[in-house]
């Protein structure tokens, strides 16, 4: 997490719950979870983003199935307040802050035999069938909570710019997950690991330039996190840590190498993550990937598009392997080229 100069973080368990909305038109309060079985190629990620000042919540469910297909649903659900994380059949409940939460979903998903069909979402929703979906998961923290609310050095509220900043507060945590996923007539048990985060404050997705996000949880004793944040003023900013037996050790340097296919989807990823104690060489192979996008009309009438490629991958490091996520966000330039790729080839 990047903390602006002269600011600091306050971590408060009460931030697990919702906050009174600020007057920004783009106020967003969101929670995100991912989780994967330890053995089988099945997993999911889910997100709720309350935007009470815009009158809706963004509800997303994405499930990765063993045959490589993906079940996906996105809805903008009308809401009138920010009292709960509960919209469109998706509900997050806090049982014990920083320790135990639950996920429940009852609804439909679009069944995508070819997840790349979401490059054209309108067509994908017309041409692919829907299947009933049910999710019940318990989520337990296996690492210290990381992050908090950004405040001034004296603890007073930060007067941020809602058109430029992407949150007032942000928390993240490695997790263990257990429960059941059902799609259509098939059910799968999920017992494994995952990652979660929460944000509150203003949010335009296009306020990001580009990033590469790799949250990896091998177990209670070992995990890694990399956020490589694009920086218009210079080299990307490295944010992340290694989880080692209950300690979060900051990453001081990172190198990232990616093999892309013709559509600029990540196929293989190689990471070298450096802390003051150890160097970690990580490889990842994509099993299944779905491309998503966010469009925004700017004040001059032009359109800015952010593409997010959400890949289920198999991570390996230090002789251990685990299923997990790779999430790449890019503003698109030259029609459909990710800006990070354009910068690398310039």
N, C-alpha and C positions, 0 to 999 in steps of 0.2 A: 504494500500500500504506500503510495506516494503522499507525503505530508508536506504541504508548502512551507517554505522557509518562514520561520518566526511563529509557526503553529505547533500544536502538540495534540496528542490523542487522549481521550477519556473513554475507558472501557467500562460500561455499566450493564449489568444483567437486565435492567429494565428495557434496554434497547432491543431485546428479543421480541418485545411486543410492539404494536403500532404506535405511531406518534401523531400528535395533532398536525394536520397538514399546514404547511407554510403557504403564503399567498402566491407563490410562483405558479404560473399557469402550467408549467411542466413538472410540478412536484410529483415524485415517484417514490413509492415505498415497495420494495420487492424482496422476495426470498427465493432462493434457488437451491435445489438439491440435485446431486447425481448419486447413483448407486449401481453397483455391478456385482453379479455373483462371482464368488472366488474361483469357481471352476469352469462354468459354462458361459458361452458367449451370449449372455442376456443381461440387459440393464436398461437404465432409463435416466432421463433428467426431466425435471419439472420446474416451472417458474410461475409465480404470481407477482404481477406488478400493479399495485393500486395507483391509479392516477385520478384521485377524487376531484381535482379541480377541472379535469377534462370530462368527468362523469363516467369513467369506465375503468375496468381492470383489464390488464393483459394476462390472459391465461394460456399457458403453453404446456403441453404434455408430449414427450417424445420417448418412445420405447424402441429399443434395439432387440431384434429377435434372432434366434440362432441360425435361421436360413439367410440372414443378411438383409431381410426386409425391415422396414421401419414403420411403426405406427405413430402418427403425428396429428396433433390438433392444436390450433390456435384460435382463440376467440377474444373479441373485445366485449366484455360483459358489463352492462350498465351497473354502476354503483352510485350511492349517494353520500358515502362517508368512508372513513379510513379505520373503522373500528376493528376489523378482523381480516385475516388472510383466508378468504372464503369466497370463491367466485367460479361460476361455470362448472360446478361439480368437483372442483379441486379445493381441498382444505388442508391448511397447515395448522397444527396445534402445538403450543409450547407446554410440555409436561413439567420440565425443570430447566430453567434457563442455562444455556451452555452445556447441558448434559443430555437431555432427552426431548425429542420432538417426534411428531407423527405426521405422516402423509396419507391422505385418502383421496381417491378419485373414482368417480362413478360417471361414466359418459361414453363417448365414442372417440375413436381415432380413425383417421384416414389411413388405410392400409396401402403402403407404397412398396410394391415389389422392387421397383427401381426408385430409390430415394432421391436420385438426381432429378426426378420429375419436378421437385419443388423449385427448380430454377425458374419455372413458370407456374407460380402458385395458383393462379386463377384456373389454368387448364388442369393442373393436378387435382384440384378439388372437384372439378367436373367429371374427370375421366377415371378416377380411382374409387373403389368401394370403401365404405366405412364399416368398422366392426366395433362391437361393444368392448369396452375396456374397464377393468377394475384394478385398482392399486391399493394395497394396504402395506405400509412400511413403517417400521420403527427405526429411528435414527438416533444414534448415541455418539457423543463426542469422544474421540480418542486422542485428541491433542488439546493443548491450551487454546482458548479463543484468541484470535489475532485481529488487531485493528481497533475500531472504536469511532467516536465522533471527533471530527477535527474542530479544534477550538483555538482561540488566541492564546498566547503564552500565559496570560493571567487567568485563563479559564472562561473568559467571556465568549459570547457567540460570535462566530466568524461571519462577516458581512460578505458573502460570496456572490459571484456573478452567475446568475442562473442560465445564461446563454453559453457559458464556457465550462463551468464545473459539471461533473457527472454524479456527485453525491456530496452530502454533508457528513454522513457517517457510513462506514463500511466495515463489516466483520466477516471473518472466514474461519473455517475449521475442518480438519480431517475427521472422518466419521466411520463408524461401522453401521451397516444397514442389514435389516432382516425383515422378511415378509413375503408377500405373494403378488404376482402380476398375472392377470388374465386378459387375453385378447381373443375375442371370438369364443371358440370352444376349447382353447388350449390354455393351460396354466403352467407357470414356472415358479419355483421357489427361488428367492434371492437371499443368499447369505454371503455377505462380502463386505466391501468397503466402498467409500465414496468421499464426497467433498460437498460443502455447503457454503453459501454466503448470503449476506443480507446488506441492502443499501437503502438509504433514505436521503431525500433532498431532491434538487432539480436533476433532470436527466433528459438529454437528447442523445440518442445513439450516435448521431453524426458528430458529436463533440469529441469522440474518439478519432484518432488519426489512423492507427492500426495497432493491433496487438496480437500476440500469440500467448495462449494460456494453457498451461499443462499442470493440472492438479493430479497428483499421484499419491495414492495411499496403499502401500504394500501391507500394512498391518498396524497394530497399536505401537509397535516399536520403531517403525520406519516409514517415512513418507517424504515427498518432495513437492515443491510448488515453484513454478516459474511463471511470471508475468513479464513478457518482453513488450514494453510499451513504446510505440512509435512516437517520435519527438520531431516536430517540424523544424526545430531549431538546431538539430544535430543528431548524434547517434541515439539509437533506442535506449530507453531506461530499463535497467534490470531490477526487478523486484521479486523476492521469493525467499524461500527458506528450505532447510532440511529438518524434518522431524526425526529426532534420535532419542528414543527412550524418554519421551515426555518433554524434551527441550526443543524449541524452535531456534535453529541456528541460521542467521541471515546468509543468503547467497551474496557473495561479493563480486562475482563475475559469471557470465554465461555466454556460451557460443551455441548457435542453433543452425542446423543444416536441414533443409527440407527437400524432398523429391516430390514434385507435383505432376499430375497428369495434364492432359491437354486443356482441361477446364480450370486449371489452377486449384484443384482439390489436393490436399496433402495426402500423399501415399505412404511415405516413410519419413521419420523424424529422428534426428540424432542430436542429443543435447550433451553438453559438458557443463556441469554446474559446479562452481567452486565456492567453498566456505573456508573459513580460517582453519578448519580442522581436517577437511577431506575434499577430494575431487570425485564427482559422481559422473560416470559415463552412462547415459541412458539411450536406449533405442526404442522406437515405437513403430509398429506396422498397423495401418488402418484396416479395420475389418468392415466397417460400414460408415457411411457419411451422408449427412443431409445438409444441403445449402439453404440458408434462410436470408432474408433481406429486410431492411428498414429504409423507407424513403421519406424524405422531408423536403417540403417546398420552402426555399429560402426567401428572405425578404425581397431580393431582387427578382423573384419569380422563377429562378432556376431550381433544379431538383438535385439533391444530394442523396446518393444511395450508399448505404453501408451493407456489406455482405458478411454473413457469419457462417462459416463452415464448421459444423458440429460433427466431429468424428469419434466413433467408438474405436479405440485402439488397444493394442496389447503392448504394455510397457515392460521392459526388462532392465534390470540394474542389479549389480552385485549378486548375480546368480538367482535373482528372484523375478517373478513375473506376475502381472496383475492386469485385469481389464480396467480401462479408465477412459477419460475424455481428453480430446485435444480440440480446443476452440480457437479459431483464427478469425479475427474481425479486420476488415479492410474497407476503406472508402474505395469505390470503383472509379477508375480513370480510363481514358481512352476507350470508352464504351463499356468494357466488361473486365478490365485488368485490375487485379488487386494492387493498391498503391505500394504495398511493401515489395511486391514483385517488380513493379515498374522502377522503384528506387534501386533495387539490386542490379537491374539490367541497364540502368541509365549510364 
